[in-house]
Amino acid sequence: MPEATRLPVRTRAALAAAASARWASRTAGRGKGSMIGGLIAEKIDPRIMSRLAAGRTTALITGTNGKSTTTRMTAAALAELGDVATQADGANMDAGIIATLSLQRDARIAALEVDELHVANVAANTSPAVFTLLNLSRDQLDRVGEINIIEQSLRGAVAAHADAVVVANCDDVLVTSAAFDAPNVVWVAAGSSWVGDSVSCPRSGEPVVRSADDWYSTGREDFRRPTPQWWFDDDNIYGPDGFSAPMTLSVPGRANRGNATQAVATAVAMGADPASAVKAVGTVGNVAGRYGTVELGGHRIRTLLAKNPAGWQEALSMIDETADSLVIAVNGQVPDGEDLSWLWDVRFEAFEQAKVIAAGERAADLSVRLLYAGAEHTVVDSTFDAIASCPPGRVEVLANYTAFRDLNVALERAGATPAAMEGNA
């Protein structure tokens, strides 16, 4: 490839080593090897991310929840402008981003999902045209830390790239604070059903007062909900200059309508046609297994992913109450957060009238929480076995990160096949 000859020898050596690592990983049956390839490439050439990102127009999408879905929607909406480099598997830390850029070298546009803790470093190496800030809430305190620290980090990253457009959710107080001083902000009313982490103003420490769709700080008169340029309702999306269009999605939930609206706003900020962008986001369905439906052994299994209290509340609202069975699976590995005290922040009382199967490595912890919630349930430690124990019919599965990941692997190995579409979710 002609472009490869313009890269420094060290970078080319790093890419060659990454390719060898990917081959070895696949040959050994250890996975696709993109992450190990990215790690090795960065060790050989610490500047490889910036070199691979040079010359691209890049959007960085971040937030506590909805990153993968919004990134996939943004990539779909940008496709009319050319090839788009983006993660297929949600690998959103440095190694995964390096792998994505190295494997999609010809794409002049990038839509990158970025872990909140990594935004400042990734932005320094990619010079983004757009930051897309979705929402901020507490998430795995043993890994991520206090949410106000994340807001300050994002605020610093935005300040360091004053030329970038910031597409920000004005319904989220912490996101608004991170974007508030930026000279070029596109405000989106993307919704915020979880407000437990923004009861006080991140800029003054004084209470935040909410009234209908509005909010304001009692400590700073100028800090209140900005007027959105983009918003949505149950049927349509609305934008600048009187733009409106029907918006029908292939993924469930009101939160995903907010994600889609931010994806459209991001794509339009990068030059996409608004009407085409709206149609494109509607084509996004299965996102790395999220919302996917498969059939196995007389069961039609739909999988939903949730990773923190805000995400669990949104996912609970997406569960199909007419399904024949419900499995909830919780692990407590490092990627999940080993401290599961967050289970007590999730309103499992919603299942008082439904029978639940508690599964996963931490099924006992979940069982205690369900007991206090008054939810009738049984315990089957293996998520795969829990599904097998259900009567034939439709099974809803709600799982946290590693439980979700491991279940998808088990279903694939067992020969599960994609279910026929039944229309939009």
VOGU-3710 file (C-alpha; in Angstrom, 3 decimals, decimal comma):
1> mpeatrlpvr> 0,000/0,000/0,000  1,570/3,354/-0,987  0,571/5,019/2,298  2,513/2,399/4,273  5,768/3,564/2,698  5,204/7,029/4,153  5,056/5,715/7,707  8,260/5,628/9,765  10,135/2,340/9,874  9,252/1,948/13,566
11> traalaaaas> 5,538/2,274/12,812  5,724/-0,233/9,977  7,544/-2,647/12,273  4,820/-2,166/14,892  2,099/-2,911/12,343  3,914/-6,033/11,168  4,272/-7,264/14,758  0,579/-6,578/15,390  -0,389/-8,571/12,311  1,727/-11,498/13,525
21> arwasrtagr> 0,099/-11,333/16,953  -3,382/-11,366/15,401  -2,461/-14,392/13,294  -1,067/-16,229/16,321  -4,164/-15,461/18,401  -6,533/-16,709/15,700  -4,416/-19,811/15,041  -4,402/-20,670/18,745  -8,165/-20,200/18,973  -7,788/-17,331/21,445
31> gkgsmiggli> -9,933/-14,848/19,553  -9,458/-12,314/16,769  -6,302/-10,914/18,354  -7,026/-7,255/17,647  -6,476/-6,186/21,256  -3,153/-7,997/21,672  -2,110/-6,620/18,298  -2,884/-3,084/19,445  -1,011/-3,570/22,719  2,085/-4,863/20,940
41> aekidprims> 1,982/-2,121/18,319  1,848/0,580/21,009  4,777/-0,962/22,880  6,922/-0,854/19,750  5,789/2,614/18,644  4,239/4,752/21,418  3,235/7,355/18,796  1,407/4,921/16,549  -2,099/6,164/17,372  -1,344/9,711/16,279
51> rlaagrttal> 0,393/8,479/13,123  -2,518/6,245/12,149  -5,064/8,986/12,931  -3,297/11,666/10,890  -5,339/12,949/7,975  -8,648/11,541/9,198  -11,746/13,453/10,254  -12,577/11,909/13,599  -15,488/11,868/16,034  -14,928/10,598/19,570
61> itgtngkstt> -18,054/9,237/21,262  -18,027/8,787/25,023  -20,271/8,522/28,061  -21,218/6,027/30,734  -23,945/4,301/28,725  -24,790/3,970/25,045  -21,297/4,379/23,580  -21,323/1,290/21,367  -24,817/1,856/20,009  -24,272/5,564/19,355
71> trmtaaalae> -20,913/4,886/17,693  -22,429/2,267/15,400  -25,240/4,679/14,513  -22,781/7,511/13,890  -20,687/5,313/11,593  -23,822/4,329/9,665  -24,860/7,974/9,302  -21,384/8,975/8,083  -21,108/6,182/5,525  -22,524/8,405/2,759
81> lgdvatqadg> -19,353/10,517/3,066  -16,952/7,595/2,561  -15,403/4,651/4,366  -15,574/4,974/8,148  -13,091/3,440/10,598  -14,975/2,249/13,688  -14,889/-0,548/16,249  -16,950/-3,625/15,527  -16,490/-5,061/19,016  -16,640/-2,053/21,348
91> anmdagiiat> -12,895/-2,141/22,190  -12,763/1,455/23,424  -9,395/1,823/25,154  -6,074/2,746/23,538  -5,144/-0,733/22,264  -8,564/-1,303/20,711  -8,515/2,096/19,021  -5,021/1,476/17,627  -6,204/-1,890/16,294  -9,227/-0,243/14,646
101> lslqrdaria> -7,140/2,434/12,951  -4,508/-0,059/11,816  -7,047/-2,440/10,278  -8,987/0,298/8,469  -6,144/2,302/7,022  -7,947/3,611/3,928  -10,886/5,178/5,787  -10,576/8,963/5,878  -13,354/9,252/8,475  -13,353/7,713/11,954
111> alevdelhva> -16,162/7,274/14,487  -14,484/5,986/17,625  -16,039/4,810/20,850  -13,800/5,910/23,736  -13,810/4,893/27,391  -14,347/7,971/29,571  -10,980/7,549/31,284  -9,168/7,489/27,937  -10,757/10,470/26,191  -8,019/12,977/27,034
121> nvaantspav> -5,234/10,739/25,716  -7,130/9,608/22,614  -8,086/13,208/21,815  -4,447/14,292/22,133  -3,524/11,651/19,543  -6,416/12,025/17,091  -7,234/15,774/17,049  -10,980/15,122/16,856  -13,321/17,200/14,747  -16,197/16,287/17,091
131> ftllnlsrdq> -16,615/15,181/20,694  -19,948/13,482/21,361  -20,785/13,461/25,079  -23,704/11,192/25,963  -24,193/10,956/29,737  -22,255/10,548/32,973  -23,221/8,455/35,983  -21,366/6,338/38,507  -19,884/3,203/37,018  -17,611/0,613/38,663
141> ldrvgeinii> -16,226/2,846/41,411  -13,397/0,381/42,036  -12,091/1,064/38,503  -13,490/4,372/37,257  -13,572/6,401/40,473  -15,783/9,338/41,402  -17,937/10,676/38,594  -16,994/14,320/39,230  -13,381/13,429/38,441  -14,518/12,061/35,078
151> eqslrgavaa> -16,449/15,262/34,363  -13,349/17,351/35,102  -11,240/15,146/32,844  -13,703/15,510/29,972  -13,900/19,262/30,573  -10,114/19,429/30,263  -10,083/17,361/27,064  -12,709/19,603/25,480  -10,815/22,733/26,529  -7,621/21,403/24,945
161> hadavvvanc> -9,365/21,108/21,555  -11,203/24,398/21,199  -11,634/23,962/17,437  -13,713/20,797/17,863  -17,496/20,722/17,748  -18,987/19,321/20,949  -22,275/17,433/20,563  -23,535/17,352/24,143  -26,616/16,085/25,960  -28,128/19,150/27,611
171> ddvlvtsaaf> -30,425/17,000/29,759  -27,395/15,648/31,646  -26,011/18,132/34,173  -22,507/16,646/34,239  -22,230/16,491/30,455  -23,465/20,063/30,224  -20,750/21,118/32,663  -18,067/19,337/30,632  -19,164/21,134/27,451  -20,350/24,438/28,917
181> dapnvvwvaa> -17,265/26,554/28,156  -16,642/25,173/24,668  -16,980/27,782/21,875  -18,808/25,452/19,461  -21,446/23,284/21,137  -24,387/21,520/19,512  -26,880/20,894/22,317  -29,059/17,798/22,063  -32,017/16,939/24,298  -31,131/13,251/24,503
191> gsswvgdsvs> -32,830/12,564/27,825  -31,573/11,636/31,262  -33,710/9,197/33,205  -31,004/8,731/35,854  -30,396/11,881/37,929  -29,004/10,380/41,113  -25,447/11,498/40,353  -26,236/15,132/39,527  -28,198/16,442/42,486  -25,588/19,149/43,026
201> cprsgepvvr> -23,958/21,553/40,597  -20,474/20,351/39,517  -19,349/23,984/39,282  -20,627/25,442/42,538  -21,543/22,478/44,734  -24,992/23,958/45,291  -28,237/22,009/44,640  -29,612/21,485/41,146  -33,332/22,223/40,850  -35,413/20,354/38,247
211> saddwystgr> -38,758/21,384/36,805  -40,267/19,410/33,918  -37,569/19,390/31,204  -35,633/22,273/32,742  -32,907/22,311/35,393  -30,708/25,012/36,924  -28,050/25,491/39,566  -28,948/27,454/42,677  -25,296/28,459/43,013  -24,718/29,879/39,517
221> edfrrptpqw> -27,445/31,772/37,719  -25,815/31,232/34,305  -25,569/27,452/34,672  -28,848/25,922/33,579  -30,150/23,616/30,879  -29,206/25,053/27,467  -31,786/25,311/24,706  -31,411/22,218/22,502  -30,810/22,425/18,766  -31,779/18,750/18,328
231> wfdddniygp> -34,515/16,803/20,120  -36,898/13,896/19,549  -40,276/12,499/20,502  -41,909/9,097/20,097  -42,240/9,517/16,339  -39,873/12,151/14,975  -36,495/13,828/15,260  -36,164/17,623/15,144  -33,153/19,772/14,302  -31,916/23,213/13,296
241> dgfsapmtls> -33,598/25,347/10,626  -36,948/23,634/11,088  -35,687/20,172/10,186  -37,920/17,260/11,180  -38,229/13,675/9,995  -39,842/10,422/11,113  -37,344/8,337/13,080  -37,957/4,596/13,295  -35,255/2,507/14,990  -34,347/-1,168/14,974
251> vpgranrgna> -33,237/-1,087/18,625  -35,562/-0,732/21,620  -35,958/1,899/24,309  -36,284/5,639/24,692  -32,604/5,910/25,614  -31,708/4,651/22,159  -33,850/7,362/20,583  -31,633/9,817/22,456  -28,529/7,969/21,259  -29,796/8,108/17,681
261> tqavatavam> -30,459/11,846/17,932  -26,893/12,480/19,105  -25,567/10,236/16,322  -27,491/12,233/13,722  -26,287/15,531/15,211  -22,699/14,247/15,130  -22,912/13,112/11,518  -24,498/16,399/10,423  -21,729/18,321/12,211  -19,272/16,344/10,061
271> gadpasavka> -21,084/17,102/6,810  -23,744/14,393/6,448  -27,192/15,122/5,047  -29,723/15,174/7,938  -32,461/13,150/6,216  -29,982/10,499/5,039  -28,450/10,329/8,520  -31,850/9,688/10,119  -32,549/6,828/7,708  -29,105/5,357/8,353
281> vgtvgnvagr> -29,417/5,227/12,149  -32,652/3,303/11,707  -30,763/0,442/10,061  -28,638/-0,301/13,140  -29,899/-3,376/14,974  -27,664/-5,942/16,648  -24,715/-4,054/18,197  -21,971/-6,540/19,178  -24,679/-8,887/20,468  -26,737/-6,207/22,212
291> ygtvelgghr> -30,440/-6,575/21,403  -29,599/-9,685/19,371  -32,086/-12,549/19,149  -31,017/-16,157/18,519  -32,756/-19,521/18,484  -31,501/-22,622/20,268  -33,211/-25,747/21,605  -36,754/-24,468/21,369  -35,866/-21,094/22,858  -35,922/-17,707/21,168
301> irtllaknpa> -33,326/-15,812/23,217  -32,921/-12,026/23,271  -29,881/-10,616/25,068  -29,634/-7,201/26,707  -26,496/-5,712/28,280  -26,356/-3,490/31,381  -23,262/-2,414/33,299  -24,185/0,139/35,984  -27,276/1,434/37,826  -28,297/3,886/35,100
311> gwqealsmid> -27,813/1,275/32,393  -29,732/-1,348/34,348  -32,696/0,988/34,799  -32,796/1,641/31,054  -32,418/-2,070/30,258  -35,213/-3,022/32,663  -37,543/-0,769/30,698  -36,630/-2,648/27,480  -37,576/-6,095/28,772  -40,507/-7,635/26,952
321> etadslviav> -42,942/-8,466/29,733  -44,826/-10,856/27,435  -41,788/-13,149/27,111  -42,127/-16,646/28,589  -39,026/-16,466/30,809  -36,570/-13,938/32,252  -32,951/-14,660/33,163  -30,814/-12,054/34,935  -27,086/-12,829/35,019  -24,457/-11,033/37,102
331> ngqvpdgedl> -20,703/-11,610/37,258  -18,219/-9,722/39,413  -14,990/-9,834/37,435  -12,661/-6,845/37,015  -14,409/-5,524/33,853  -17,755/-5,690/35,681  -16,519/-4,122/38,882  -15,837/-6,495/41,741  -17,936/-4,427/44,173  -21,594/-5,280/43,501
341> swlwdvrfea> -23,117/-2,881/46,001  -24,668/-1,113/42,991  -27,254/-3,917/42,860  -29,077/-2,075/45,633  -29,445/1,012/43,433  -31,394/-0,914/40,782  -35,175/-1,090/41,139  -35,671/-4,846/40,936  -39,000/-4,279/42,678  -40,365/-4,033/39,130
351> feqakviaag> -40,331/-7,845/39,085  -42,677/-8,360/42,012  -45,160/-10,015/39,636  -42,658/-11,864/37,435  -40,671/-15,028/38,004  -36,948/-14,550/37,505  -33,995/-16,928/37,215  -30,898/-15,472/38,884  -27,674/-16,606/37,210  -23,994/-15,804/36,848
361> eraadlsvrl> -20,950/-16,048/39,092  -22,595/-13,698/41,592  -26,061/-15,249/41,398  -26,153/-15,495/45,202  -25,664/-11,711/45,574  -28,387/-11,111/42,995  -30,661/-13,581/44,774  -30,380/-11,633/48,033  -31,266/-8,402/46,225  -34,250/-10,035/44,500
371> lyagaehtvv> -35,385/-11,472/47,836  -35,493/-7,990/49,369  -37,246/-6,707/46,241  -39,990/-9,277/46,746  -39,283/-10,866/43,357  -40,033/-14,578/43,081  -36,974/-16,283/41,670  -34,839/-19,403/41,416  -31,060/-19,665/41,176  -29,136/-21,434/38,402
381> dstfdaiasc> -25,468/-20,407/38,459  -24,685/-21,045/34,777  -26,431/-18,547/32,518  -26,469/-21,079/29,682  -28,012/-23,711/31,966  -30,516/-21,150/33,261  -31,781/-20,626/29,712  -31,888/-24,378/29,107  -34,064/-24,771/32,227  -36,716/-22,434/30,838
391> ppgrvevlan> -39,822/-23,854/29,135  -39,816/-23,613/25,337  -40,586/-20,122/24,095  -39,167/-16,617/24,296  -36,454/-15,922/26,866  -35,279/-12,432/27,804  -31,709/-12,359/29,178  -30,342/-9,303/30,972  -26,641/-9,593/31,842  -23,703/-7,485/32,902
401> ytafrdlnva> -20,496/-7,265/30,886  -18,608/-10,544/31,308  -21,799/-12,563/31,833  -23,090/-11,150/28,539  -19,784/-11,801/26,763  -19,450/-15,366/28,026  -23,071/-16,204/27,225  -22,692/-15,068/23,624  -19,616/-17,277/23,258  -21,488/-20,257/24,760
411> leragatpaa> -24,504/-19,718/22,515  -22,305/-19,521/19,422  -20,473/-22,720/20,358  -23,783/-24,484/20,975  -24,930/-23,647/17,457  -27,427/-20,872/18,150  -28,714/-19,290/14,943  -29,926/-15,726/14,357  -33,693/-15,522/14,748  -35,875/-14,385/11,882
421> megna> -36,830/-10,715/12,155  -40,263/-9,893/13,557  -40,219/-6,233/12,645  -38,608/-3,331/14,444  -38,069/-3,506/18,171
//
